[in-house]
Amino acid sequence: MRVFVGVCVSAAVIAVSPADAQKAPDQAARFPAAVEEVLVDVVVADRDGNPVGGLVRDDFAIAEDGTPQTILSFEAVDVAPGAARDPLAPLPAVSANPAAGGRTAGRTFLVVFDDARLGPAQGEGAKRALRDFLRTRVNDADNLLLVTTSGSTWWGARVADGRDDVEALVEGLRGRFVAGVSAESVSDAEAFRIEVQRDGETFEHVLRRYERMAPSNIAPPRQVGMLDGTECQPRKIPGTGDIDTTPQLVCEAAQTAHSQAVARLRATLSCLERALGALGGVRGRKAAVLVSPGFYHDTELDGFRRVVEASRRANAPVYFLNATGLPDLPVEMSAQVSQPIDPGDVSLALREATDAAAGSDVIASDTGGFVIRNRNDLTKGLRRIADEARRYYLIGYTPTNAARDGKYRKIQVKLARPGAGGGDRSGLELRARQGYYAPKDGDKPKDKDAPVREALASPFDLAGLPVRLAAYALEEKTPGRVRCLLVGEVDVRPLAFREEEGRSLASLDFAFVTTGRDGGTTEHAQRVDMKLLPETRERLVRDWYRVAHEVELPAGVHQARMVVRDVAGGRIGSVSHRVDIPDAGSFRISTPLVSDALEPVPKGAPPRLLAIARREFTAGSRVFLSVDVFGAERGAVTQKPRVSMGYEVIRPDGEVLTKLEPRTIEPTADGSLHRLVGFTPEDSGPGVYRLEGQVTDEQTGKVLLFTETFTLRAPSRPPGG
């Protein structure tokens, strides 16, 4: 079994069986010897911050480390609002990626909600801004990936198919961090300067803060430059013979605070890196919004460089929405401290607010984003970010510096002509990422399964392979949990087959993940080795290759995602599908199953319909409908349910093709209610047909309605016919 999925709180695990390792060709990422093209998103804004359009390639000049570069590709992008989805229209029973006829991606917004750092009040303020953002700036053509740094949420969706879900998730967000507010607290930035930078000025500043809290118990501090370890030793208090242990307490507090701060910072940076990695593989405007109180800049951590590199690969700037609001006075300048602050310490105390968010500021600057700070109302900041994603310029160049040295390269973009685009351009502001890290020979390449993990985490449906996915909610398997059958299909035509002894050979990796809107995740992966006879391959060209996976899910809204990889060719296709699981104890029906294939069953066993995702059948072939009924009322005397079902099939022109008047469903020997019916749409032309059904509990009068659509295609003609 191969496990691909990871979340923000832990690294993903890869387990490959020896057999798989022998079969799988090396799919590790390879960098070409030639220099890769560098893509830069450029936003041009007027004095009021509004994005400016109408510019052309010759209006821009770009340089790397001061050396002019030749612009090889240029695209002016102006994103029009997508058509709003009819809120009353049902979601599709089958989801397909763009390669299989699904919808393409629009803008993409990644929102990283730093709930592990946000306090409760900060979290509520951020939620108000996110509600406004969803209501006023995000349209149905956009994609949204919502991630929390605590690992509680990772939800990506096309807004048209999941706006209600995203809004519900936002309502459930909350800040989880409760910070110490006493003067004895050592901040993350102070702990870093004391523990790592050995900054004596900061150490003495914290020590004086302790002195002001209890001046009678503190020895006079001494001025130091670089800490050498002796400062942590207890000191004698002159004239008393007492020992002052405060320096030791400060050092211990700094050590503890730094250890905790590093753990939090690593988790935040790792989460941000993985979320940015999930945005790769699809062109289009992408914007990452970090909603956080910010974090200090630990120059010892490589995570900052990796986040900037992930931003470059995804071509997604990171915007930092500082959720601390208008700054308060530092605690040591408040009434909590008994003695007034020394004038020399004022600047150090005020510096803390800047240092506390210096790391997130750096990330925003280095990736081409900006910082929204010192505001109690964050809505305008988010609106500005969304407006920038509406109009921008995509510029590509191949660096003249071909060295693969892993060094940071500065990018400078400017208007080539003062009057670029016509009119007064003197007040224009250009915003683009400031640079990138060059590839480095000898760097450890991505493991071969990283693209699958990124595809599973992505809000995009990748189109390397045409795939589709359906879900069928069936019986209650264990108390409170419903058996759900996920059925995926992949078009075999793009696969890199090899021929051997009259058979077509190919291997596919399938990975499934289901995520509950209220929490909970299931994961499954498998490899399929195909050895197809010519007639089988011909059938699969028409009907596609089918794979099924069972999960048990509680009632509620879930998201299922399937990723398929052609092992030999490296192509990846992915698709997401919304799954509604009803209350297992309610009067309900299974997800109606429409199919033209029966499962093989033992002789004498009742026929069972094969669950498929395909909704296209040949005109004149037999089509079946299968429904199970659960939770019907039992009669007081017979102790048996009494349920009827009927349906009609409606042609594309609105006329009824065939119908079944409501008939009683006879319970089976074990008391279950199952109805399997079939019809043959003879003399029917190609087109989209609608099947409308009704299930009635005759004991209570409760009625369940369902509608399924399918397409009829004309029969294929034999060669020469």
Secondary structure, 3 states (H helix, E strand, C coil): CCCCCCECCECCCCCCCHHHHHHCCCCCCCCCCCCCCEEEEEEEECCCCCECCCCCHHHEEEEECCEEECEEEEEEEECCCCCCCCCCCCCCCEEECHHHCCCCCCCEEEEEECCCCCCHHHHHHHHHHHHHHHHHCCCCCCEEEEEECCCCCEEEEEHHHHHHHHHHHHHCCCCCCCCCCCCCCCCHHHHHHHHCCCEHHHHHHHHHHHHHHCHHHCCCCCCCCECCCHHHCCEECCCCCCEECHHHHHHHHHHHHHHHHHHHHHHHHHHHHHHHHCCCCCCCCEEEEEEECCCCCCCCCCHHHHHHHHHHHHCCCEEEEECCCCCCCCHHHCCCCCCCCCHHHHHHHHHHHHHCCHHHHHHHHHHCCCEECCCCCCHHHHHHHHHHCCEEEEEEECCCCCCCECCEEEEEEEECCCCCCCCCCCCCEEECCCEEECCECCCCCCCCCHHHHHHHHCCCCCECCCEEEEEEEEEEEECCEEEEEEEEEECCCCCCCEEECCEEEEEEEEEEEEEECCCCEEEEEEEEEEEECHHHHHHHHHHCEEEEEEEEEECEEEEEEEEEEECCCCCEEEEEEEEEECCCCCCEECCCEEECCECCCCCCCCCCECCCCCCEEECCCCEEEEEEEECCCECCCCCCECEEEEEEEECCCCCEEEEEEEEEECCCCCCCEEEEEEECCCCCCCEEEEEEEEEEECCCCCEEEEEEEEEEECCCCCCCC
